[in-house]
Amino acid sequence: MTKEFINYASYIDHTLLKMDATVSMIDELCDQAIQHQFYAVCINSGYVAQAAQRLKNSEVKVCSVIGFPLGACMTQVKVYEAQQAIAAGAQEIDMVINVGWLKSALWDELQQDIAAVKAACQQVPLKVILETCLLTQEEIIHCCQICSDLEVAFVKTSTGFSTGGATVEAVQLMRNTVGPKMGVKASGGIRSREKTDAMIQAGATRIGTSSGIEIIKS
């Protein structure tokens, strides 16, 4: 893998999910994504329409998080949020699973939750956030198998809002479970070129980070 600027930029979802993100900060995020040719911006659903308008003449996609960051809301709420985000201009959806259901071994409910959001997304790619720092290896594998069976676009490591972010070990485990065709997004705590390289080598095909500029310039 060559270390050319465009290769790194094309992996990156340029991310701003902080509670205190302002309108001007979202505009700046979008402008940075255009300037550096990032793959997408990743934002909360309330800013999708603004970002879609800002990015309308660019190649940068708009990604919206759903049920973020806890994933514990009702399935119908996730479905509605996904539908509204797509209507506002979201071109990718990153949903958080209900970790409590997973920990309770409510596998059917977990699968139905993901399936309902995928159905709401229709042709829009769905990424499913596992929050791997809270899961055992067996739970990661089981959740990835569910996502593979449902043919979602990506499995994703983390929200960045829990006790830990992406690890090489988790990314490798996810890649080994879902195989070569599904996307794996590493996110949470990726702030350097070296860590980005490690995630890509482990099998990540997308990187979620708020440090994209630093990564591509390092």
VMD Tcl script that draws the C-alpha trace (Angstrom):
set ca {
  {0.00 0.00 0.00}
  {1.52 3.30 -1.08}
  {1.40 6.24 1.26}
  {0.07 8.77 -1.20}
  {-2.18 11.54 0.01}
  {-5.20 10.54 -2.02}
  {-5.10 6.94 -0.78}
  {-5.36 8.01 2.85}
  {-7.96 10.70 2.18}
  {-10.18 8.27 0.31}
  {-10.40 6.03 3.38}
  {-11.47 8.78 5.77}
  {-14.91 9.68 7.11}
  {-14.11 13.17 8.45}
  {-16.00 13.11 11.73}
  {-17.59 15.63 14.08}
  {-20.04 14.15 16.59}
  {-19.44 16.28 19.67}
  {-22.43 17.52 21.62}
  {-21.25 21.13 21.32}
  {-20.63 21.08 17.56}
  {-21.88 24.35 16.11}
  {-23.25 25.31 12.71}
  {-19.99 27.01 11.81}
  {-18.01 23.95 12.88}
  {-20.08 21.75 10.56}
  {-19.45 24.15 7.69}
  {-15.74 24.04 8.43}
  {-15.81 20.23 8.54}
  {-17.44 20.12 5.11}
  {-15.01 22.64 3.64}
  {-12.07 20.64 4.98}
  {-13.50 17.45 3.49}
  {-13.77 19.11 0.08}
  {-10.26 20.56 0.30}
  {-8.62 17.30 1.30}
  {-10.85 14.98 -0.76}
  {-12.04 12.89 2.17}
  {-14.53 10.15 1.36}
  {-17.29 11.50 3.60}
  {-18.22 13.63 6.55}
  {-19.78 11.80 9.49}
  {-22.20 13.89 11.57}
  {-25.28 13.75 13.77}
  {-28.59 13.62 11.92}
  {-29.61 17.14 12.90}
  {-26.84 18.53 10.68}
  {-27.43 16.36 7.60}
  {-29.42 18.92 5.63}
  {-26.80 21.60 6.29}
  {-23.94 19.32 5.26}
  {-25.76 18.07 2.17}
  {-26.26 21.65 1.02}
  {-22.64 22.56 1.73}
  {-21.33 19.52 -0.13}
  {-23.80 19.44 -3.02}
  {-21.25 20.31 -5.71}
  {-18.55 17.99 -4.39}
  {-17.71 14.29 -4.40}
  {-17.79 14.11 -0.58}
  {-20.59 11.98 0.81}
  {-22.74 12.72 3.87}
  {-22.84 10.01 6.53}
  {-25.24 10.26 9.46}
  {-25.08 8.36 12.75}
  {-28.31 6.79 14.04}
  {-29.26 5.89 17.61}
  {-26.00 7.51 18.61}
  {-24.09 6.94 20.83}
  {-25.96 4.47 23.08}
  {-28.00 2.42 20.60}
  {-30.60 1.68 23.26}
  {-33.58 3.55 21.81}
  {-36.57 1.76 20.32}
  {-36.10 0.21 16.89}
  {-38.88 2.41 15.53}
  {-36.92 5.48 16.60}
  {-33.82 4.28 14.75}
  {-35.91 3.54 11.67}
  {-37.50 6.99 11.73}
  {-34.17 8.74 12.28}
  {-32.60 6.82 9.40}
  {-35.50 7.65 7.08}
  {-35.41 11.32 7.99}
  {-31.62 11.52 7.66}
  {-31.80 9.98 4.19}
  {-34.60 12.33 3.20}
  {-32.40 15.22 4.34}
  {-29.51 14.06 2.18}
  {-27.59 11.32 4.03}
  {-25.83 8.96 1.63}
  {-24.59 6.53 4.29}
  {-25.99 5.52 7.68}
  {-23.99 4.38 10.73}
  {-26.29 2.80 13.33}
  {-25.41 1.74 16.88}
  {-26.54 -1.71 17.98}
  {-28.37 -2.28 21.24}
  {-25.40 -3.56 23.25}
  {-27.66 -4.44 26.19}
  {-29.67 -6.78 23.99}
  {-26.46 -8.40 22.79}
  {-25.23 -8.81 26.37}
  {-28.61 -10.36 27.24}
  {-28.23 -12.81 24.34}
  {-31.38 -11.43 22.72}
  {-30.04 -12.36 19.31}
  {-33.38 -12.33 17.49}
  {-34.18 -8.87 18.79}
  {-30.71 -7.63 17.84}
  {-31.06 -9.02 14.34}
  {-34.53 -7.52 13.93}
  {-33.23 -4.12 15.06}
  {-30.49 -4.12 12.44}
  {-32.77 -5.57 9.76}
  {-35.39 -2.88 10.31}
  {-32.86 -0.07 9.89}
  {-31.39 -1.77 6.82}
  {-34.85 -1.97 5.28}
  {-35.36 1.73 5.99}
  {-32.06 2.51 4.28}
  {-33.08 0.71 1.08}
  {-30.12 1.34 -1.28}
  {-28.23 3.59 1.13}
  {-25.23 1.75 2.62}
  {-25.63 0.79 6.29}
  {-22.71 0.52 8.71}
  {-23.39 -1.26 12.00}
  {-21.48 -0.01 15.06}
  {-20.66 -2.83 17.48}
  {-18.84 -0.93 20.29}
  {-16.18 -3.62 20.42}
  {-14.57 -2.35 23.64}
  {-17.65 -3.65 25.51}
  {-17.79 -7.04 23.81}
  {-16.07 -10.39 24.09}
  {-14.49 -11.99 21.04}
  {-17.43 -14.40 20.83}
  {-19.92 -11.53 20.93}
  {-18.04 -9.65 18.20}
  {-18.05 -12.77 16.02}
  {-21.76 -13.45 16.60}
  {-22.74 -9.85 15.82}
  {-20.57 -9.81 12.69}
  {-22.21 -13.04 11.54}
  {-25.63 -11.45 11.95}
  {-24.50 -8.44 9.93}
  {-23.05 -10.69 7.25}
  {-26.29 -12.67 7.03}
  {-28.22 -9.40 6.64}
  {-25.74 -8.20 3.98}
  {-25.16 -4.80 5.52}
  {-22.43 -2.72 3.87}
  {-20.03 -2.41 6.82}
  {-19.39 -3.44 10.37}
  {-17.81 -0.68 12.45}
  {-15.78 -0.91 15.64}
  {-16.80 1.97 17.85}
  {-18.68 5.17 18.56}
  {-15.65 6.81 20.15}
  {-17.87 7.66 23.13}
  {-17.40 4.51 25.24}
  {-14.48 3.05 27.19}
  {-12.25 2.47 24.18}
  {-11.91 2.83 20.44}
  {-10.68 0.73 17.56}
  {-8.01 -1.90 18.09}
  {-6.04 -3.88 15.55}
  {-7.22 -7.08 17.19}
  {-10.90 -6.16 16.87}
  {-10.51 -5.10 13.24}
  {-8.71 -8.34 12.39}
  {-11.41 -10.37 14.11}
  {-14.17 -8.51 12.30}
  {-12.44 -8.89 8.93}
  {-11.83 -12.59 9.48}
  {-15.49 -13.08 10.40}
  {-17.17 -11.13 7.61}
  {-14.72 -12.14 4.88}
  {-13.29 -10.02 2.07}
  {-16.45 -8.59 0.52}
  {-17.98 -6.60 3.40}
  {-16.60 -3.26 4.55}
  {-14.96 -2.85 7.95}
  {-14.81 0.65 9.43}
  {-12.33 1.37 12.20}
  {-13.19 4.36 14.36}
  {-12.38 5.75 17.78}
  {-8.94 6.94 18.83}
  {-7.33 6.90 15.37}
  {-5.22 10.05 15.36}
  {-1.97 9.16 13.59}
  {-0.65 7.89 10.26}
  {0.87 4.91 12.04}
  {-2.41 3.83 13.62}
  {-4.23 4.36 10.33}
  {-1.71 2.11 8.59}
  {-2.19 -0.54 11.27}
  {-5.98 -0.47 10.87}
  {-5.79 -0.73 7.09}
  {-3.32 -3.59 7.29}
  {-5.66 -5.33 9.76}
  {-8.48 -5.17 7.22}
  {-10.21 -1.79 7.63}
  {-11.61 -0.33 4.43}
  {-12.81 2.90 6.02}
  {-11.43 5.04 8.83}
  {-13.63 7.23 11.04}
  {-11.61 10.02 12.60}
  {-11.64 13.66 13.59}
  {-7.88 13.77 12.93}
  {-7.96 13.24 9.18}
  {-6.03 16.38 8.34}
  {-3.24 15.47 10.73}
  {-3.14 11.93 9.32}
  {-2.81 12.91 5.68}
  {-0.26 15.63 6.43}
  {1.99 13.51 8.65}
}
mol new
graphics top color blue
foreach p $ca { graphics top sphere $p radius 0.5 }
foreach p [lrange $ca 0 end-1] q [lrange $ca 1 end] { graphics top cylinder $p $q radius 0.2 }
display resetview
